[in-house]
Amino acid sequence: MRICAEEWRNYEQELEGWLVSVTCYCIGSSYITQVESSSSGALIARGIAATREDSERQALETAKERLLLTRRIELMVGG
């Protein structure tokens, strides 16, 4: 049995000051959305739902909550 992702799409957007990559696709009757850090590729959140809109909403809400808790450290170069 072979499973193929359909209706695949990927885009970048800014979320709470962070540049993220959002990937959406459909497998069977489920839509899956993954939100990843554009700089490191680390998975921030995933949403799985019956519709693309619900899947994206779930993933983006979770990612937003997690990014709000993420501390940023400013680097100083040269003194």
Summary of the structure (lengths in Angstrom):
residues: 79
radius of gyration: 15.0
end to end distance: 59.6
largest distance: 59.6
contacts: 201
relative contact order: 0.19
helix: 22%
strand: 44%
